Amino acid sequence: MTSNSELKINKNTSASKTTKFLIIKEEVDEQILTSKILKKSITGHDLKKKGKNNNQLWWAIGGTIISIITWQISSETFISIYGSIILILISLFLYFDYIFQKEKISLRIFFSGNFISYVLENEISDIEDFFKNLY
């Protein structure tokens, strides 16, 4: 965070506040899109944890099951043993990727009956300091 009036939300999004507006700049396809929201229309914000993405876990479980099936069904010893070991190693990699994955925090800004949602890469204390006295 560079100052109390600027905030880097994630790698593509930043927010700044002026006397009348909350300005959100988002980079999409190498173009910077700017949104201005009147401070008077902002009614609140919400921070909550998002769950981990379970895709790696499901692929790890699927890979383990397929490696066991390959080991049991294959008639050739080379494919049976080494193919199963390779599948187990890939499954372990996916499982550890799931375990060490950070939980993400979602920021929702409420205004005029609508809301905008962003996934954060910043500390919660920085977010709270930025939104203090905003609305």
Secondary structure, DSSP 8 states (H G I E B T S, - for coil): --STTEEEEETTEEEEE-SSEEEEEEEETTEEEEEEEEGGGEEEEEEEEE---THHHHHHHHHHHHHHHHHHH-SSHHIIIIIHHHHHHHHHHHHHHHHT---EEEEEEEETTEEEEEEE-S-HHHHHHHHTTT-
